[in-house]
Amino acid sequence: MNDEQVAIVDENDEVISVQWRNSLRIEKGNYLRYVNIFVINSKDELLMPIMSMNRRLFPGCFDFSVAEHVMAGESYDEAATRGLKEELNLEGTNLRKIGKVTPKEDMSGFAMTYELVHNGSVPDYDRDGITGLRWIPITEVLELWSKDKSKFKGDFIQNFNYWIKNRNKKKD
């Protein structure tokens, strides 16, 4: 994969610079932008990828259904649509924005959270970045996390809790 440029933002989520992703140097008070998508099915199961062992960060860990950096010049919504296609080969026609988690909630950056209901299979996912996919009942995710936090990506639980708390709120 070619190196990509990401936006560096301040505490107000305003772009202050652009850096190459493979050589990031984040100073205190500066943050990255992410999108995290929770893909669920009608059985209330969460699609949880297991990251490949070739990943630099969190190899072999459970990840968000889709997790993407927001590239320089890209909106959160554009990053979500791109990530859904790149990682799971799914279209985001029913992608629903839940809201944004911030560094104030112990996140490492600004993460726009989305939900997608998908009842089909996911046969054509990113096999280089993902070892496998598991549908896990939402009620069991916290139990798995409490048994072994090291099996999950770093900010997973903060964003998961935000999603659970806010997913049924009515959006204007």
C-alpha positions in Angstrom: 0.0 0.0 0.0 1.3 3.5 -0.8 1.9 5.8 2.1 -1.1 8.1 2.7 -1.4 11.6 4.2 -3.5 12.1 7.3 -4.8 15.3 8.9 -3.4 16.3 12.3 -6.0 18.2 14.3 -6.0 20.2 17.5 -8.2 19.8 20.6 -11.1 21.4 18.6 -10.8 18.9 15.7 -9.5 21.6 13.4 -6.8 20.6 10.9 -3.4 22.1 11.8 -1.1 20.0 9.6 -0.8 17.0 7.3 1.6 14.1 7.7 2.5 10.9 6.0 0.9 8.0 7.8 4.0 5.8 7.9 6.1 8.5 9.6 3.6 10.1 12.0 5.0 12.3 14.8 2.1 13.4 17.0 2.9 16.2 19.5 1.1 16.6 22.8 -2.3 18.3 22.2 -2.4 17.1 18.6 -4.6 14.2 17.4 -5.7 12.1 14.5 -9.2 11.6 13.1 -10.7 8.1 12.8 -13.9 6.4 11.8 -15.1 3.3 13.6 -18.0 1.3 12.2 -20.0 -1.3 14.2 -21.6 -3.8 11.7 -24.4 -5.7 13.3 -27.0 -8.2 12.1 -30.7 -8.7 13.0 -29.6 -11.3 15.6 -27.9 -8.5 17.6 -24.5 -9.9 16.8 -21.4 -7.7 16.2 -19.1 -8.4 13.3 -15.6 -8.5 14.8 -12.5 -8.8 12.7 -9.4 -10.4 14.0 -6.4 -8.4 12.9 -3.6 -10.2 10.9 -0.4 -11.0 12.7 1.4 -8.9 10.1 -0.1 -5.7 11.5 2.2 -3.3 13.2 -0.3 -2.4 15.9 -2.5 -4.9 17.8 -1.7 -8.0 15.7 -4.1 -10.9 16.4 -6.5 -8.6 18.3 -10.2 -8.0 17.9 -10.9 -4.7 16.1 -13.9 -2.6 15.2 -15.9 -4.0 12.3 -14.2 -1.2 10.3 -11.6 1.2 11.6 -10.0 3.8 9.3 -7.9 6.9 9.6 -9.4 10.0 8.0 -7.1 11.0 5.2 -6.1 14.6 4.5 -8.9 16.4 2.6 -11.4 13.7 3.4 -14.5 14.0 5.6 -15.5 11.5 8.3 -18.4 10.3 6.1 -16.1 9.8 3.1 -13.6 7.9 5.2 -16.4 5.6 6.5 -17.6 4.8 3.0 -14.1 4.2 1.8 -13.2 2.0 4.8 -16.3 -0.1 4.5 -15.5 -0.8 0.9 -11.7 -1.4 1.4 -12.0 -3.6 4.5 -15.2 -5.5 4.1 -16.2 -4.9 0.4 -19.6 -3.5 1.6 -21.5 -0.5 0.4 -22.6 2.0 3.1 -26.1 2.7 1.8 -27.6 2.2 5.3 -24.6 3.6 7.2 -25.9 5.5 10.3 -23.8 8.1 12.1 -24.0 7.7 15.9 -21.7 10.5 17.0 -18.1 11.5 17.7 -16.0 10.3 20.6 -13.2 12.7 21.6 -9.9 12.7 23.5 -11.9 14.0 26.5 -13.5 10.4 26.6 -10.0 8.8 26.8 -9.7 8.3 23.1 -6.4 8.7 21.3 -8.0 11.0 18.8 -11.4 12.0 17.4 -13.4 9.0 16.3 -16.7 9.3 14.4 -18.8 6.3 15.3 -21.2 4.6 12.8 -23.5 1.6 12.7 -24.4 -0.6 9.8 -27.0 -3.4 9.8 -25.9 -6.2 7.5 -27.5 -9.6 7.4 -25.5 -11.2 4.6 -22.1 -12.8 4.5 -18.8 -11.0 4.1 -16.9 -13.3 1.7 -14.6 -10.7 0.2 -12.9 -8.8 3.0 -9.3 -7.5 3.3 -7.4 -10.8 3.9 -4.1 -9.0 4.2 -5.2 -6.9 7.2 -7.8 -9.3 8.7 -7.2 -12.9 9.7 -10.9 -13.8 10.1 -14.3 -12.5 11.0 -16.6 -13.5 13.9 -20.2 -12.6 14.6 -20.3 -12.2 18.4 -23.5 -11.5 20.3 -23.3 -7.9 21.5 -24.1 -9.0 25.1 -20.9 -11.2 25.1 -18.5 -8.6 23.8 -18.0 -7.0 27.3 -17.5 -10.4 28.8 -14.8 -11.2 26.3 -13.1 -7.9 26.9 -13.2 -8.3 30.7 -11.6 -11.7 30.4 -8.6 -10.5 28.3 -8.3 -6.8 27.4 -5.1 -7.6 25.5 -7.1 -9.3 22.8 -8.7 -6.0 21.8 -7.5 -2.9 19.9 -6.5 -0.1 22.3 -9.5 2.3 22.1 -12.1 -0.4 21.5 -13.9 -0.4 24.8 -14.3 3.4 25.0 -15.8 3.5 21.5 -17.9 0.4 22.1 -19.4 1.9 25.3 -20.1 5.1 23.5 -21.9 3.2 20.7 -24.0 1.1 23.1 -25.0 4.2 25.1 -25.9 6.3 22.0 -27.1 3.9 19.3 -30.8 4.1 20.1 -30.9 7.8 20.6 -33.0 9.6 18.0 -31.0 11.8 15.6 -32.4 15.2 14.4 
